[in-house]
Amino acid sequence: MTRPRTRAVVALLMTAIACKKPKDNKQASTGDSNYPDTIADIIISRCAISGCHNNASAINAGGLNLSTWQAMFSGAGTGAVVIPFRPDFSTLCYYTNTDSTTGLALQPTMPYGAAPLTKEEYQRIHDWIADGAPSANGRIAFPDSNGRHKFYVTNRLCDVVTVIDAASRLQMRYVNTGNGNSAKFPYSVKVSPQKDYWYVSYYSRSGNLSKYDGLTDAHVNDIDLGDGTWQSFDITSDGKHAWVADNSSPGKLAYVDLVAEKVIKTFDFGGQLVYPSSVSVTQDKVFLTPSAGNFIYEINISNPTSPELSLQPIDGTATALPAGGLSTVNTLCDKSGNTLFVLCAATSDVRFIDTRTGQLRNIVKLPGIPASLALSEKRGLLFISCPDDMTTFPGNRGSVVAIDVANGALKKLINTGYQPYGIAVDDELGIVAVANANISADGPASHHESGCGKTNGNVSFISTTTLELTDNKRLEVAVFPYAVGN
C-alpha cells in the first residue's frame, strides 16, 4: 500500500531546518550526558548541539532533546526514538543511516546540513541500541518491575507486539510474535488478571496461543491448540485457564490449561458453532458471538469438561433465528459477571444483557459500525471504537464513544485518530489506550515508516476523568495496530 507522504516530508524538513538555526551557544558536556563515552562522542557532538536537539532548541526540533540519556528516553512528538534492544524499531537509527542494505534509511539524513555519520559511527549507535541502549552506569530504560503498568498492542501486519509503559505513555519494547518464517498476523492480546503472563492469538491458522512473561515480556511457550483459526479467547479470573474459539464453520471451543500449557478438551457441539468469535468468560458461563443471527452462544461451564450450549436471543424476542440478524462482532463482561455488553454491526449499537436472566436491558445507538470495547469500572464508563464513522468528525475516519453504563446515556464522542480499533482501560492511572489503525489508503501519512517498511498506525490516550486526549500524544507504532491488552 502506498500513499502521498507530502505532510510527513514537510514535517521532517521543518524539524531539520530548525536544526540549522542557532538558538544558543550551550552544549551539554559528554561527562554530564550519562551516555557511555563512545556514544556520547557521537550524540553530544553531532546531535545535541545549538539549534538542534539540545535543551534550548528541542522544542523546535520535533520535541526531541538528546542532551542527556534521560532526556532521550523522554521521547519526542511521536513517542520514543530509541527502543532498547530493537534498532529495527528505533527512529534514531532510521534517520542516521545512509546505507539501506543495513537497515531502514529515511530522509532527511541527520545531522541535517552536515556530514552524515560514518558507517562506523552508525554501527556504534546501532549496536548500542541492540545491547539495550544502556546509560553510562549500565542502566536499561524501563527495567523489569512488578509494579509497572503496561499496554500491549498487536501490530496485525508486522508480527510484533508493541509494549507501552502506561505511566509515561511511551513505547518501551517490541516483542516478536509467531515464532515462524511465515507471517502469523497477531490478532488478540490479553493479560492474565494476576498480570503474571500475557497471551497472543493469531489471525492466521497458526494453531497456537503464544504465552509471554508479564515481568520480562519474554516468550515462554506456544500452546498447541490443534488445527483451526484460533483468533478469540478469554482468561478465567484465576488466570489458570482460557477458553479459545476456532473462528471456522463449523467452529470449535478449546478449554486450555494455561499452567500446564496444554489443551484439556476441545468441543465442537455437533457442528452448531458458526464462525464463533469474541469470547467472554464469567464464573460459570462462556459467551461467544456468531457470524449471523439474532442471538449469542451461551455455554454453561459449571462442569468445564462437559459444557452445555444454548442460543440466547438478544433482540428482545424468545426465539433464536440463525439467518440475518444483528451481526454481533464483540462482547465484554463486567467484573461482576452480571452484565454482558454486545456490539452489533448490522444495527450499529451496543446491547446490555443480564447474564443471569438473559434479559435485554438496554440498547445504545452508535455513530458507526463498532469494533472494540473496554470498561472503566471505576468511572462506570463504556468505551467503544467505531473505526469507519465518517460523519462525527469531518475529515477523519472513526470515533470513540464514551457511554454512562448506569443510564445508557452517550457521554461523549472523541476523536482519537484515524480508524480506532482496540481499546483498553487502566483504571488506576485513569487512562484509556486506543489503537488507531490508519490502514485505509485515504488516511493521513505517518511521520515515518517502521521496521516493517510500511505506513505506521498510532496509539492515543484518553483521560477517564476529562474524556479528553492526554497531552495530544499519539505514539507511532508498527503497521495496523489492532488489539490492546493490559
Beta strands, then each sheet from edge to edge (+ up, - down):
strand 1: 150-155
strand 2: 160-165
strand 3: 170-176
strand 4: 186-191
strand 5: 197-202
strand 6: 208-213
strand 7: 219-224
strand 8: 230-235
strand 9: 241-246
strand 10: 252-257
strand 11: 262-267
strand 12: 277-281
strand 13: 285-289
strand 14: 295-300
strand 15: 308-313
strand 16: 328-333
strand 17: 339-344
strand 18: 349-354
strand 19: 360-365
strand 20: 372-376
strand 21: 381-386
strand 22: 399-404
strand 23: 409-414
strand 24: 420-426
strand 25: 431-436
strand 26: 458-463
strand 27: 469-476
strand 28: 481-485
sheet 1: 3+ 2- 1+ 28-
sheet 2: 4+ 5- 6+ 7-
sheet 3: 8+ 9- 10+ 11-
sheet 4: 12+ 13- 14+ 15-
sheet 5: 16+ 17- 18+ 19-
sheet 6: 20+ 21- 22+ 23-
sheet 7: 24+ 25- 26+ 27-
end
